[in-house]
Amino acid sequence: MFMPVLSGLIVSVDAFFIGLSLGMQERCRFLYLAIINAFLFGLCIAGFFLAGQVYELIPIDPDLIVGFAFIFLGLWTIVQYFLFKYRSKKTFVLVGLVMSIEAMLITMGITIIFMPNSTLIIPITVALAHFGYSALSFYLARTKHVKRIPPAVSHVISGLALIIYGLMALFVEFGV
């Protein structure tokens, strides 16, 4: 049970940088972040139950799918920042939707990797870690010290965290 919880905490580190970049936006309120995380929690629970259904249908080793999915999510996180850059409330909604779907996929990935011993603690850990990391960094972004960090840096680090987790899943599969 320790490894699924640890995995949920590690992969949720990207939420720290998402919260940081949202906190740097003057228009973004903490209420937006709370709503995003409430929606995220629901999708994590849905992802947990969906993973149980999907696991039986996967013809190849699930670690490969999870690894490549996380690498894709990490690259997408980096690229989407440079395309959208949070210009309006629509982009806040888009960021919330992306963060929630990404958390759902994280939940599914961790659930699939630890099947058949997966428990409901996985989606709860992922959701609470996302909220905790993003709330902390949102608060820190409103201080004088953190505002000096360019928003692009937080997105690149967030994306790299997902890519590293994806590579770890692939390395486990290939025995590296």
N, C-alpha and C positions, 0 to 999 in steps of 0.2 A: 504494500500500500504506500510505502514511502516514495518509490520511484515515480508513480503517476502524479503524486502531489508535487514532487520536485520538478517534474517535467512541466506541469501546469504553471508553476512559479517562474521557471526559466523562460518558457515561450511567451509569457505575458509581459516580459520586460519591454517589449516593443510598445506596450500601452503607456509606459513611462514617457517615451518620447512623443507619442501622439498627444498625451495630456500636456506636455511641455509646449508643443507647437500650438495647441489650441489656447493654452494660457497666455501665450504671447500675442494673441489676437485680441484687440481691444473690444471688439463686438461680441466675443464669445463669453457667455456667462457660465457659472458653475452649474446652474440648472440644466443647461444643454448637455453638459457632461453627465449629469445624473440620469437624464432621460436616455441618453445613448447607452449608458451602462445597464439600465433597467431592461431595455430592449435586448442588449447583449446577453444578459442573464437568461432570458427566455430562449434565445437562439442557442445558447450553450446546452441547455437542457434538451432542446429539440435535437441538437447535433449528437448528443449522447445516445438517444434512442434511435436516431437514424443510423448511427455507426453500427449498432447491433444488427440492424437489418442489412446494411450494405456489406458487412464483413463476410457473410456467407456467400455473397455473389461475386466476390473478387477472385478471379481465376489465378492471379499471380500473387507474389508475396506483398502484403500490404505495406511493408516498410519502404518499398520502392515508390509506391504511389504517394505515401505520406512525405517522403523525402523530396520528391520532385514538386509536390504541391507546395511545400514550405519554401523551396527555392523560388518557385514562381511567385508566391505571395510576397516574398522579400523584394524581389526585383520590381514587382508591381507597386509596392509601397514607395520605393525610391522614385520610380518613373512618374507615378501619379502626383507626387508633390510638385515636380517641375511642370506638369501640365496644368494643374488646377490652382495651386497656391492660395487657397482659402480666400476668395475674393468676395463672397456673399454668403447669405444664410443658406442658399442652396448647396454651397460647398460644405457647410457644416453638416447638413443632412447627408450629403454624400460621404463625408468622412465618417459620420456615425454609422451609416449603413455598411461601409467597407470594414470598419473596425468590428462591427457586430458579426458580419459574415466571416471575417477572418477568425474571430474568436470561436465561432461555431465550427469552422474547419479545424482549428487547433484542437478543440474538444474531440471532434471526430477522429483526428489523427492519433491523439493520445489514447483514446478509447480503443481504436483498432490495434495499435501497437501492443497494448496490454491485455487484449482479449485472451482468454475468456474470464480473466480475473478483474475486469473493469467494474468499478462501482460508481455510484452517483457522486462520490467525492470528487471525481475528475471535473465535471462541469462546474461544480460549486467552487472548486479551487481556481479554475481558469477565470470564472466570472468575478470572484472576489479579488483575485490578483490584478485583473484588468482594472477594476474600480479603484483598488488601493494605489496601484502605480500611477494611474492617470490622475487621480485626485491629488496625490502628493506632488506630482510634477506640475499640475495646473496651479497649485498654490505657490510652488517655488518660482514658477514663471512670472508671477505677479510681484516678486521681490526685485530689488535693484541688481542683484548679482547675476541672475540667470538671463536677464534680457540681453546680455552681451553675446550670447550664443546665437549664431545665425540659425534660422529655422531649418534651412537645408541640412545642416549637420544632424539635427535630431531625426529627420526622416531617413537619412542615409544610415545612421546607427540603428534605427528601428528596423529597416529593411535588412541590414546585415545580421541582426539578431535572428530573424526568421530564416535567412539563408544558412546561417551556421547550424541552426536546429535541423534544417533539412539535410545538410551535409552529414550531421551526426546520425540521422536515421539511415542514410545511405551507407555510411561507414559501418554501422552495426550490421546491416544486411550483407555487406561484402567482407566482413570480418577484419576490417582495417584497424 
